[in-house]
């Protein structure tokens, strides 16, 4: 009998979730970055900048960016250092958008594009100096397996950084944010992409994601040390950090 998991607020068979998530991003890939600007009032750009600043990439590093198909994180990393970035995303459409953007920006060197699952990364053990994932880990079927994979591919001394939507520390602000998310975001998605259901899922997936302390504990349980997190925008998003020592 198949085990079940959540897809937003729906219960689905575990083996179905990756396909369903792929379908969501197939639907919204061409307008994904426009929607990010509209949903966050442009704040997603500042949040991503902050994660890359925390990463502090150096020349010669090998960095894996997971669920980064459009290249948003990789391009920021490449602007700061002459390093090699592997972008791994489960969705071909998102990778296609990212490749087109890399051509437009003339950022063709030092980037590898790979279609793969965060739970089975197509990279050897101990091969990466850093692992980043932005707004992707909540879509993974087995978060613990994805974290184990992150630990596996990192070198000793390698750093894990995860930027993800989280939970506000103020209950009143959380209620206001919830009201906005569940009413406005699917409607904006319908207008911009013609797809409200995908954005309904994305909002629900944020609510299902573990709170800050719980997710930090999951990172620690995967073997990482010096685990900590930093809330941004009152906890709308959180950057989680850990080291393989």
Secondary structure, 3 states (H helix, E strand, C coil): CCCEEEECCEEEEHHHHHHHHHHHHHHHHHHHHHHHHHHHCCHHHHHHHHHHHHHCCCCCCEEEEECCCCCHHHHHHHHHCCCEEEEEECCHHHHHHHHHHHHHCCCCCCEEEEECECCECCCCCCCEEEEEEECCHHHCCCHHHHHHHHHHHEEEEEEEEEEEECCCCCHHHHHHHHHHHHHHHHHHHHHHHCCCHHHHHHHHHHHHCCCHHHHHHHHHHCCCEEEEEEEEHHHCEEEEEEECC
